[in-house]
Amino acid sequence: MLFTQTRNNIIKFTNQNSDHTRRISDIPNIQQPPIQETFPFNQDLQHFLSCKRLLADELPFTHDTLQTHYQNGYLKLDYGIHSTKTGTKCNRCGNNDQNLFASFNCARCHQMCTYCRHCIMMGRVSECTPLISWIGPQPRSMGQHVNLSWEGTLSKGQQLASDRVVKAIQSNTSLLVWAVCGAGKTEVLFKGIETAISKGGRVCIATPRTDVVLELSPRLKQVFPNIEVVTLYGGSEDRTKNALLTIATTHQLLRYYRAFDTLIIDEVDAFPFSIDSTLEYAEKKARKEEGSLIYLSATPSRKIQREVSAKSLESVVIPARYHQQPLPVPTLMWCGKWERKILKGLLPANVRVWVRKHMEKGSPIFLFVPNIALLEKVVKILTQEHGNLVAGVHSKDTERKEKVTMFREGKIKILVTTTILERGVTVENVQVGVLGAEEDVFTESALVQIAGRVGRSSQYPSGDVRFFHYGKTNEMVAAVDQIRKMNYQARKGGFFQ
């Protein structure tokens, strides 16, 4: 079987004894030529495609190069979209929800062609687009001396977790690192990464959010100065590279196949990983079958907690922050029918008093609200009293990064926000309020993360967290209970000064 590539990058398949061309989805069994060991394969193609499954238009190589490597057994072709008796499946992202497929009159194969809408942001995969992978010899993987350039000292909790991470990597097992907000999860990984790379393994740290990828990348490049670090996200310039250490958004895992000896999932509880089952599929596909898997979370899902309780997932808990002081425990405050007051241009009296008290002390204030419409009204109310010291940020705000920077620098003193800033932002001496904490958007996980913004620095290890509400919810109570349990566990284990 030969394949030909048109000017539109569609690969059509031709039987050697016929001129009839077909889409890959029309072929019941894809032929795989045997490897010709004497064939002088292209090492650039080997390095580019090793441990990946990509579309043809993602490969910067000529048709002749791809054709000869396929004929000599070095490339494998898989269905992109495959229809079976049970329905249609996307072999890239694992989607089998029939509502997430669509058909269109394809200009490339000149037929009605089904494609996957779920992973469309990675490039369209359809019935006429094969997934191409390298099955020839893998690039030589040798243990490399790692220059770990970090002179910090781990806390008691961090050291315990670091030792467990190293053990999981050495034994190729799975581990949950349950670390409270501000515990210093990244430092816990350093020795584990060093261990994995020293024995010839490839490591990937995957996280749901691009901003976390961009924060981690320069830090890890500084800690591992003699190791190439690849940074992958939508539009990344590193997307053509392979390296011993990769930092990527979780969606980028869809491009890999049996690539990583150690896969680390940061913020495994966060959106979109927490609700998208195809990302779990990508995680399993990207990791080598015998590789190690490390989860990092301050607020693991109930599903993961059940796995820990059932002993099907090993875990280690860091119940205290690096500065060895207790987590601030939120105070629940009833504030009446707050939404009605806001519609009248007023804040609840106790919210207004709380804001004024911390403004007089000069402390920066995070005020979380349930949605954008309310955010705009609250910002308008606060601006009347505090002027340009007030700003609001949300997911659609194009100036979000600039406002957060101004908040850190003290040019903005009150930042009203949705849950978009529930994690990942550290501001010294910040005080936190949640207005309408009973709303559905404020889950146990979100409230624990929000409370975790306070008391993160050793200079200001405590602070004020208020959940303003019109009725307590189970989520609010569970969040407070979780924080208290961590403090109890830390005190009992001797983690505090």
Disulfide bonds with the S-S distance in Angstrom:
none
